[in-house]
Amino acid sequence: MNIRWKPSATVAAIIEQNGKFLLVEEHTPEGLRLNNPAGHLDESESLVSACAREALEETTHLFTPTHLLGVYMSRFQRPARAQHAAEDVTYLRFAFCGTLGEVQPGRSLDTGIVRTLWLNPEEIRASAERHRSPLIIECMEDYLRGQRYPLDLIHTHNSVLRPTVPATGGMA
């Protein structure tokens, strides 16, 4: 049987202010880890809106993506553990930078997020063993180099936002 390989599509907010980057500390099966505000793309959602949503859920701040920082791939292999099979996951990360807005009153951090913290590049590099993703440093370095791409590079067809039943088979 031929099983189609499907990477997990994720978004990440690379948020810098005054030389420090906003990270989250979160519970994972590997223990407490640091990550960019990030998460999976949901059904019927554009990449830009997914990034804004994930940043809000994980930091309680509004976030407006202004540029695509880059598209990254990484692979993660988690060994089997009690009641869980081993996992081999490839992540396809769309990283955005943008404008951090105000904290939204009444919101709480998403399940699993312990706290937010601001770290400078040296602190981020020094904490690599605690990173949830190997892409945290890579995204930060690209940001520091000034890498930016316009958001109009990304196209989301209306069929994603308002799915309809096609009259014939789908196409790629």
SVG drawing of the C-alpha trace seen along z (x, -y; Angstrom):
<svg xmlns="http://www.w3.org/2000/svg" viewBox="-21 -49 47 51">
<polyline fill="none" stroke="black" stroke-width="0.4" points="0.0,0.0 1.3,-3.4 0.9,-5.9 1.3,-9.6 3.9,-11.4 2.4,-14.6 4.6,-17.1 2.9,-19.0 2.3,-22.6 3.1,-25.1 3.4,-28.8 5.7,-30.7 5.9,-34.4 9.4,-35.8 8.8,-38.8 11.7,-41.2 11.6,-44.3 14.5,-46.3 17.0,-43.5 15.1,-40.8 12.8,-38.0 9.5,-36.9 9.5,-33.1 7.2,-30.8 8.0,-28.1 5.8,-25.1 5.2,-21.6 6.1,-18.9 6.6,-15.2 10.3,-16.0 9.8,-18.4 9.7,-22.2 10.9,-23.6 11.3,-27.0 9.8,-27.9 8.6,-30.8 4.9,-31.4 4.0,-28.8 1.5,-26.1 -0.3,-24.1 -2.2,-25.5 -6.0,-24.9 -8.5,-24.0 -10.0,-26.9 -7.2,-29.3 -4.6,-31.3 -1.0,-31.1 -1.0,-34.8 -4.2,-34.4 -2.9,-31.2 0.2,-33.0 -1.7,-35.9 -4.0,-33.3 -1.2,-31.2 0.7,-34.3 -2.5,-35.5 -3.2,-32.1 0.3,-31.6 1.2,-35.1 -2.2,-36.9 -0.8,-39.7 -2.3,-40.7 0.2,-40.1 0.1,-41.4 2.4,-39.6 4.0,-42.1 6.6,-39.9 7.3,-36.3 10.7,-35.6 11.1,-32.2 9.9,-28.7 11.8,-26.0 11.7,-22.2 12.9,-20.1 12.4,-16.5 11.7,-15.3 11.9,-11.7 10.3,-11.0 11.0,-7.6 8.2,-5.4 6.9,-6.0 4.2,-4.6 1.0,-4.3 2.5,-6.2 4.2,-4.8 7.4,-6.3 6.9,-9.4 8.7,-10.6 7.4,-14.0 8.6,-16.5 7.6,-20.1 7.1,-22.6 7.4,-26.0 6.2,-29.3 7.9,-31.9 6.6,-35.5 7.8,-38.7 5.6,-41.7 4.1,-44.0 3.3,-43.0 0.1,-44.6 -1.4,-45.0 -2.2,-42.2 -5.8,-41.2 -7.6,-41.6 -9.3,-38.5 -7.2,-36.1 -5.0,-33.4 -2.1,-31.5 -3.0,-28.5 -3.0,-25.0 0.6,-23.9 2.1,-27.3 3.8,-28.1 5.0,-31.7 6.3,-34.1 9.8,-35.5 12.0,-37.9 15.6,-36.7 18.4,-38.4 20.2,-36.5 23.1,-35.4 20.6,-33.9 18.7,-32.1 21.9,-30.6 23.0,-29.6 19.7,-27.8 19.7,-25.6 19.4,-22.4 16.0,-23.6 14.6,-24.5 11.5,-22.6 12.6,-23.3 16.0,-23.5 14.5,-26.3 14.4,-28.9 18.0,-29.9 17.8,-29.6 14.8,-31.9 16.3,-34.4 19.6,-34.5 17.6,-35.1 15.7,-37.9 18.9,-39.5 20.4,-39.4 17.4,-41.4 15.8,-38.7 12.2,-39.6 9.7,-38.7 6.5,-40.5 3.2,-38.9 1.9,-39.0 4.3,-36.2 1.7,-34.0 -1.6,-33.3 -4.6,-31.7 -7.3,-30.7 -10.9,-31.4 -11.6,-27.6 -9.4,-27.3 -11.4,-29.9 -14.8,-28.8 -14.6,-25.1 -17.1,-23.9 -17.9,-20.5 -16.3,-20.2 -18.3,-18.9 -15.3,-16.8 -12.1,-15.4 -9.7,-17.7 -6.5,-19.0 -3.1,-19.9"/>
</svg>
